[in-house]
Amino acid sequence: MRKFDLLDIRRIYHEPSVAGTRRGAEILARFPDAERIEVPSHWNIPELHGNAGSVRDWLRIKREVLVLGVKKGMEVRPNGRSADFIAPSTSNGCAMACAYCYVPRRKGFANPITAFVNVDRVIASIARHAERLGPKTLPNQVDPTRWVYDLGENGDLSVDALISDNVRDLVAGFRDIPGAKASFATKHVNPDVLDYDPQGATRIRMSLMPPDIARVVDVRTTPISRRIAFMNDLHRAGYEVQANLSPVIVREGWTAEWRELLRRLGDELEPAVRDGMGAEIIMLTHNAALHEVNLGWHPKAEDLLWTPGMQEDKISQNGQPNIRYRSGAKRVMLDRLLSIIAAEAPWMRIRYAF
């Protein structure tokens, strides 16, 4: 997907202080023809957040609207799955529209990109945190030698890099933080990030699923074939490349679809990429409220995501009520996928699965 297909910014909501910052001024200058609307807070935009009427314009909002704010809290939170810690975010929301994404549940409805203009403070807070920790002396499944910080919990940094130099600054910042490594997952191929010179201090986790499913639920994302090819490019550019097998969506024939994808990875990834390949497996988690929203703009996706006969209620780590595959059946599904990986991609090290 080309840049001008994914983003055509025509309206920018911004907090009052944004224009007076260096990064804020740069972003506003990048979109000189966009209408500017000052708002008291990036969290308080009634026409965007909690507006059920926006469902009708879901994809247009994703493409045409940008929100700019100043990041207030600089909390670094423990994680233990994808990363050791969740870093303060430099954005939330996304221009893509994956039907299962949990982020719309937070701000409500379309939730376009919100970019924060004080990335320097985020980098400084991570550096202080890593300095207090000191060297990582005990290896874990996240990384054997470095403290890993997830940068993209609520968005996709490859897409954010179309908006500003925030991602370039983050990658550069981690080159200079001893014992630390950045990490983010992506579903977007952005060649610009190949020029950021990460020097092994940034891990990019490419999200992958069988292409036929991705064409339905991964709306506005880069096709799986291009994501796989780009993993080789990222490795040559100095990134640590891993895979997110996520979400695993169960339907008739799902094991054959995953078997074919894993064989394709073995054939198309360069040996150096396969040799260092760690992966995460995340089974589908859905949400009743998101199901109702999706029925308003993309009901076809719900044929895959909403299968009450196989699902049960759960409370996620963040305290939100969600829906997942029934626990006993989920264990069987996960074991089946792990056995397929062992047969088709024994070079892939599974860091965690849930």
Long-range contacts (C-beta under 8 A, 24 or more apart in sequence): 1-188, 1-220, 1-221, 1-222, 3-162, 6-63, 6-95, 6-96, 6-159, 6-162, 6-188, 6-220, 7-63, 7-95, 7-159, 7-162, 7-163, 8-63, 8-64, 9-34, 9-64, 9-65, 9-66, 10-34, 10-35, 10-64, 10-65, 11-35, 11-37, 11-64, 11-65, 11-66, 12-36, 12-37, 12-65, 12-66, 12-67, 12-68, 13-37, 13-38, 13-39, 13-42, 13-45, 13-48, 13-65, 13-66, 13-67, 13-68, 14-38, 14-39, 14-67, 14-68, 14-69, 15-39, 15-40, 15-41, 15-42, 15-68, 15-69, 15-70, 16-40, 17-70, 18-68, 18-69, 18-70, 18-117, 21-70, 21-117, 21-118, 22-117, 23-117, 23-118, 23-119, 23-164, 23-165, 23-166, 24-68, 24-117, 26-164, 26-165, 27-66, 27-68, 27-115, 27-117, 27-163, 27-164, 28-68, 30-163, 30-164, 31-66, 34-66, 39-67, 41-69, 42-67, 42-68, 42-69, 42-114, 43-107, 48-107, 48-108, 48-109, 48-110, 48-111, 48-112, 49-107, 49-108, 49-109, 49-111, 50-107, 50-108, 50-109, 51-108, 51-109, 52-109, 52-296, 54-109, 54-110, 55-109, 55-110, 55-293, 55-296, 55-297, 56-296, 56-297, 57-110, 58-97, 58-109, 58-110, 58-296, 58-297, 58-298, 59-97, 59-219, 59-220, 59-297, 61-110, 61-112, 62-94, 62-95, 62-96, 62-97, 62-110, 62-112, 62-220, 63-95, 64-112, 65-110, 65-112, 66-112, 66-113, 66-114, 66-115, 66-163, 67-93, 67-112, 67-113, 67-114, 67-115, 68-114, 68-115, 68-116, 68-117, 69-114, 69-115, 69-116, 69-117, 70-116, 70-117, 70-118, 71-116, 71-118, 71-121, 71-122, 74-121, 74-122, 74-125, 76-125, 76-126, 76-129, 76-149, 79-150, 80-140, 80-142, 81-142, 81-280, 81-352, 81-354, 82-142, 82-148, 82-150, 82-183, 82-185, 82-205, 82-280, 83-142, 83-148, 83-149, 83-150, 83-183, 84-140, 84-142, 84-143, 84-147, 84-148, 84-149, 85-129, 85-147, 85-148, 85-149, 85-150, 86-149, 86-150, 86-153, 87-122, 87-125, 87-126, 87-149, 87-150, 87-151, 87-182, 88-122, 88-125, 88-126, 89-116, 89-122, 89-151, 89-152, 89-153, 89-154, 89-155, 90-115, 90-116, 90-119, 90-122, 90-151, 90-157, 90-160, 90-166, 90-167, 90-170, 91-115, 91-116, 91-152, 91-154, 91-155, 91-157, 91-160, 91-166, 92-154, 92-155, 93-154, 93-155, 94-155, 94-156, 94-159, 95-159, 95-162, 95-220, 96-156, 96-159, 96-187, 96-188, 96-218, 96-219, 96-220, 96-221, 97-219, 97-220, 97-298, 98-187, 98-217, 98-218, 98-219, 98-221, 99-216, 99-217, 99-219, 99-294, 99-298, 99-301, 99-302, 99-305, 100-217, 100-247, 100-249, 100-284, 100-285, 100-286, 100-290, 100-301, 100-305, 102-285, 102-287, 102-290, 102-320, 102-322, 103-154, 103-155, 104-290, 104-293, 105-287, 105-289, 105-290, 105-320, 106-154, 109-293, 113-155, 113-159, 113-160, 113-163, 115-160, 115-163, 115-164, 115-166, 116-166, 117-164, 119-166, 119-169, 119-170, 120-169, 122-170, 123-169, 123-170, 123-173, 126-173, 126-174, 126-177, 126-180, 127-173, 127-176, 127-177, 127-180, 130-177, 130-178, 130-179, 130-180, 131-178, 133-179, 134-179, 135-179, 136-179, 141-351, 141-352, 142-351, 143-181, 145-179, 146-179, 146-180, 146-181, 146-201, 147-179, 147-180, 147-181, 148-180, 148-181, 148-182, 148-183, 148-203, 149-174, 149-180, 149-181, 149-182, 149-183, 150-183, 150-184, 151-182, 151-183, 151-184, 152-183, 152-184, 152-185, 152-186, 156-184, 156-185, 156-186, 156-187, 156-188, 157-184, 157-186, 158-184, 158-186, 158-187, 158-188, 158-189, 158-190, 158-193, 158-204, 159-186, 159-188, 159-190, 161-190, 161-192, 161-193, 162-190, 162-192, 167-193, 167-196, 168-196, 170-202, 171-196, 171-197, 171-198, 171-201, 171-202, 172-196, 172-197, 174-198, 174-201, 174-202, 175-199, 175-201, 177-201, 181-240, 185-244, 185-246, 187-218, 187-221, 187-222, 187-227, 188-221, 188-222, 189-222, 189-226, 189-227, 189-230, 191-233, 193-234, 193-237, 193-239, 194-233, 194-234, 194-237, 195-237, 196-237, 197-237, 197-238, 198-237, 198-238, 198-239, 199-238, 200-238, 200-239, 200-240, 202-239, 202-240, 203-239, 203-240, 203-241, 203-242, 204-234, 204-239, 204-240, 204-241, 204-242, 205-242, 205-243, 205-244, 205-280, 206-230, 206-231, 206-234, 206-241, 206-242, 206-243, 206-244, 207-243, 207-244, 207-246, 208-243, 208-244, 208-245, 208-246, 208-261, 208-265, 209-245, 209-246, 209-247, 209-248, 209-249, 209-261, 210-254, 210-257, 210-258, 210-260, 210-261, 211-261, 212-257, 213-249, 213-251, 213-257, 213-304, 216-300, 216-301, 216-304, 217-249, 217-301, 217-304, 217-305, 219-298, 219-301, 224-261, 228-264, 228-265, 228-268, 228-269, 229-268, 231-269, 231-273, 232-268, 232-269, 232-270, 232-273, 235-270, 235-272, 235-273, 235-276, 240-276, 241-273, 241-276, 241-277, 242-277, 242-278, 242-279, 242-280, 242-351, 243-277, 243-278, 243-279, 243-280, 243-348, 244-279, 244-280, 244-282, 245-279, 245-280, 245-281, 245-282, 245-337, 246-280, 246-281, 246-282, 247-282, 247-283, 247-284, 247-285, 248-281, 248-282, 248-283, 248-284, 248-333, 248-334, 248-337, 249-284, 249-304, 249-305, 250-284, 250-307, 250-310, 250-325, 250-333, 251-304, 255-336, 255-337, 255-340, 258-337, 258-340, 259-340, 259-344, 262-340, 262-341, 262-344, 262-345, 262-348, 263-344, 263-345, 265-345, 265-348, 266-344, 266-345, 266-347, 274-347, 274-348, 275-347, 277-347, 277-348, 277-349, 278-348, 278-349, 278-350, 278-351, 279-341, 279-348, 279-349, 279-350, 279-351, 280-350, 280-351, 280-352, 280-353, 281-334, 281-337, 281-338, 281-350, 281-352, 281-353, 281-354, 282-353, 282-354, 283-324, 283-325, 283-330, 283-333, 283-334, 283-353, 283-354, 284-324, 284-325, 285-314, 285-316, 285-322, 285-323, 285-324, 286-311, 286-322, 286-323, 286-324, 287-320, 287-321, 287-322, 287-323, 288-321, 288-323
